[in-house]
Each structure stands twice: as C-alpha cells, then as structure tokens.
Amino acid sequence: SIHSSFFSLVNLTSSLNRLEFYTDGSLSRYNDSSIMGFGWILTSDINLDVKYSGKTADWASSTKAEIFAILTCLIICPSNSHVTIYTDSQCAIDTFNSLHHYKMTPRRFQKINNNLLWQTILYIIKRLNLTIKLIKVQAHSGDKYNDMADALAKSGCDKQDIISISPITVKTVKGYIMFNDELIIDRNIRKTTKKIINFRNTERQISHRSLHHIKDFTFAKLINWEYTQDWFNYNPFSKATSQSYSKHVSWHIKCSNYALPTLDSLNRNYPDILKGFDICFLCSTAQETNEHFWTCPESIKILKDIFKKHELIYKALIINNLDRKIIDDSNNINLNSPVFSCFNLPIETISDAKDLHCILINMVPSSLIKPFQDAKISKKLTKKLLLTFLFNLHRDIYEILWTKRNAKWKQYKIDHNITKSLFTNRVNRQKDQQRQNFNEISPNNPVNDNILNIGYTNPFMTSRRNLDDTVLWIYLTSSNFRHNLPWINSLYLDIIDSITYDRNLFYYNI
C-alpha cells in the first residue's frame, strides 16, 4: 500500500520539471518510546494536491524525521528536474551541504548520523539527475505551507505502517553493522560502540554480588547516572592532579564499590594480623562491614547532624537560584527531599533510607535533583550547584564520621602493637611466594608451562576464537583500518566466517 501511494504521486508530478516542497518532521513520545512522523506538501502546483505523511522508527530524533521528509519527497520527482525544498531544520541543511565538501571522505561520511538515509538521498539525486536546493524557513512563524507540513508530520505519528530503508537496495551503501540481529547502527559507529560497551561494563560491574544494592537502586530508577558520572569526574581543586584530589577520588571509588577498609575486609586479607577481631569501633556490638558502617546507630547520629546542617544549605541553593520569571512563590516547590527527611524515622537497614544510602555510596539519587527541576533551574546551573554541594557534604562525612572511626582504629593498632610494616611485609611475602610458584615448571604443574597464563594478556594479540564480540567490533570499526571492503584483507584474523557480504555490500552482524 505504501509503494502504490508513491507510484500514484509519481504520475501526478511527471509533467513538472521544477518542483517546490515544504517539509517537516515531528518527534513525539508515547509509553517511554519515541515516534517520528514526517510530512511534505508540493507547492509548485497546489491544485494537484500532492502531499504525504508517514512514520518511521529507530534512532529517534527530530532531524531524522526531517531527513525522511526530504527523502520521500525526492522519490516522486521526475528525472532531470530542479527541486527546491523549504525546511525549518538548519541541521538537515548544514549536513546536506557538507556532503558535497571536498573534505568529506568515505570514512568521515560513515561518522555522520543517519548516514544510511543520506546515502539513499544521494543515490536518488544521482539516479534521477536532480538539482537540489534547500532553503531555511522559520518554524511556527505563520507560514501557511510550513504549518501545513507541520500538521502532516504530526498526523504521520498516528500512521499504522512504519517506513524504513533497506540498505540492500541502495547501491551506494558499502556496508552497515546490525546490532542484535534487528537494529541497523545508523550512527557514528565508534561512539555507538562506546555507549554499548559502557552499558555492558556498567551492568557487569553492578552485577557483582557485593554491589547488589546498587543494582537494585538502578532497576528502581533511584540513581541518576548522568549526574553520578559528573560527580565522579568532578575536580574541585585548582590543579589537575594533587594529593587532595587523589584522596577525593579514592573516597569515591571505595564508597561506591563497598571497598572501605572495614574490619571484615581486613580480616579477609590479613587474618594472621587481625586474628578475628571485627567489632565495630563506633557501636562496639555488631560486626564492622561496609554496609553496617552506614547503618550503625552511632553513625546515624553523626550523619543526622551533618545532613541537618546541609539541608539548610540545599534549600537555600534552590530558593536563591529559582527562575522567578516562571515561579512567583517558592512555597509551591517541594523542597523536602527523602535524602533529608529519612532521619525523621528510625534507620536500621538500607531499605529504610535508600536515597540516603545512594548519597553515602557516592551515587546521586534522582530525588535530590527533582526540586531543582521544579524550580526551573537550568541543568548547567543545577550541576554546578549540586556538585559543589556534594563535595562539601562528603567532606564533612569524611572529616567527621570516617575520621572518628579511623582514630579508634589507630588507637587499636597502638594498643595491640600492629605496625604498618606487618601489612607491607605480608604483601611482599605473598608476591615472593607467587613468583616461586610460577617458576616451578614441571610436567606435574601444567598451569605454569604457558607464560601467557601469568599476568595480563593483551586481547588483541590472541586469535579470533578468544575475542569477545565487543573486542571484535572494535577491530571492525577502528580508525586504524580503511573504511571500505578491502580492509578486511589487512586484518591478521580469521574473521571471514563471521562476515557475510554480497558484491559491494559489506554486512556485519554482532
């Protein structure tokens, strides 16, 4: 039905050699998914009543919807015609103009978003010998035809059929990569690969049994990972590297990975030194663990005073920076974040104060950001204010709570004659024992016969059989190789069985 509608439009425009179109795209969200509608209208002969609207999916963006509108209107153009397209997308115009720049090499072309659509547009222009001119119009400016195109784009979101482009039919497409056997990567391959690998590495990290709370918080959508990443990369000091910054980063990592040197960890690593002593220094009743440290009754008392102080600072930041052009009365904003209000009830387990626990392990809860959003404070200013606030908060937690615990730990070491050399000498003895075991190569010790089993092995130096999918993907998309078909031959890997290609079309499925 889609094909027949295009054929009928081609018959209507066959007598024209100069065509003008108004195009537009629309992006809407429905049930946590994005829908892209597009539409256009032929204005060179309005009596013909030639117009079209449709819907597409995958890699949702308003620019992609605009590109689809341009692509579909070119399909109905007669050969050797002059086409003028009016669009309110400056991004689409700039990208189209850049395609004809002398610096636009095939490798750079692959880094353009929606490059499959752009290759299809170039193929249509060449096949029909079209002369194209794109003109920018102001959106929502009262332009009659632009408003009509906008209405068509919005109506396209309600269409039943989804229109997509098959790369197999476009001869200029040299290759493409498909993810999960269903989604073509129509984006910058290296950046897309980086995102997917980061997501996978994050999932592997939080799947560790000691980090099950972080995984639960993630699935419950308590953690805002964008702000958490900014918080981990935040450097409040004037120098790029310093002892203070190293201590700051160390606190981040140890808290978030439940790796604070509590007595349970010390007993696991140095059983002959601690000799089973694992009683909490603060409450003197329970076993000291990373989880207990934050829920210890004595810790809660100290934390309550710290957070009571910083709650006032937090509320002042919002009130002093809210957008008063939009919000007249600050009383309409709910400033009571559960991070602070959780102290109103007894806290015995992590489940009693999940948002508080997120803060303590250096994760940024979404509930801490919501009042800034309600106050219509810009994201840029929110991050600036919030990162400074978090730094001052964690500095107090470290200097008041953790320092008090460490003072008692130091006194315990003095009372029991435990010195630093006991820990360092034990580590050195372990390393010597490992070296000795590795040097004992014999027929009865086959593990040590292969030197590759000792230490780290570069995954890129192994055969393809030992490479996981993401490493192989990096091979296939690395800038160290030429981005066309012959570069397969430059790989010193037996990967031909993993690749299927037909003539000029290279296809890789991961």
Number of C-alpha atoms within 10 A of each C-alpha: 6 10 7 9 10 15 12 12 19 17 12 15 18 13 10 14 14 16 19 19 26 28 34 33 33 25 20 14 11 7 5 5 10 17 23 29 32 32 31 32 26 22 18 16 15 11 8 12 12 19 19 21 25 27 27 22 16 15 17 16 17 20 20 25 28 27 24 29 28 27 18 20 25 20 16 17 26 22 17 15 18 17 20 18 23 21 26 21 22 15 14 21 19 11 13 18 12 13 17 11 9 7 10 12 12 12 13 12 18 22 15 16 18 19 18 24 22 22 20 20 21 18 16 18 20 13 11 16 14 19 14 14 14 21 13 13 16 13 14 11 9 9 11 10 17 24 17 17 27 25 19 24 28 23 17 24 25 14 14 9 13 15 14 12 12 12 19 16 10 18 14 15 20 22 20 19 20 14 12 9 10 8 12 18 19 20 18 17 21 17 11 13 17 13 12 14 14 12 12 12 12 12 13 10 16 17 15 13 9 15 14 13 19 22 19 15 18 16 10 9 12 19 23 17 15 9 19 18 12 14 20 16 11 16 19 14 11 8 10 8 10 11 9 13 17 12 11 20 15 14 18 19 16 15 17 18 17 16 15 20 15 23 22 21 17 17 17 11 14 17 13 11 16 17 10 14 14 19 16 21 21 17 14 12 11 14 18 23 21 21 17 17 23 22 20 22 16 16 19 18 13 13 21 16 12 17 20 13 12 18 19 10 13 21 16 12 16 23 18 10 16 21 16 14 7 9 14 10 9 15 9 10 17 13 21 14 20 16 19 19 14 17 19 9 9 11 16 14 14 16 11 15 20 19 24 25 23 21 20 18 21 20 25 28 26 18 16 23 17 15 21 27 15 16 21 18 17 13 12 8 12 18 17 12 16 20 21 14 16 17 16 14 19 19 15 17 18 15 10 14 21 15 13 14 17 14 11 14 16 12 12 13 13 11 9 10 10 15 12 9 9 13 13 10 11 15 14 11 11 11 12 12 12 11 12 11 12 17 11 13 14 10 9 9 11 10 14 17 16 10 10 11 11 12 6 7 11 7 13 14 11 11 12 17 10 12 14 10 11 15 14 19 18 15 15 21 16 13 11 9 15 15 20 14 14 10 12 17 11 9 12 10 16 12 15 10 6 11 12 11 13 10 8 14 19 17 17 17 16 13
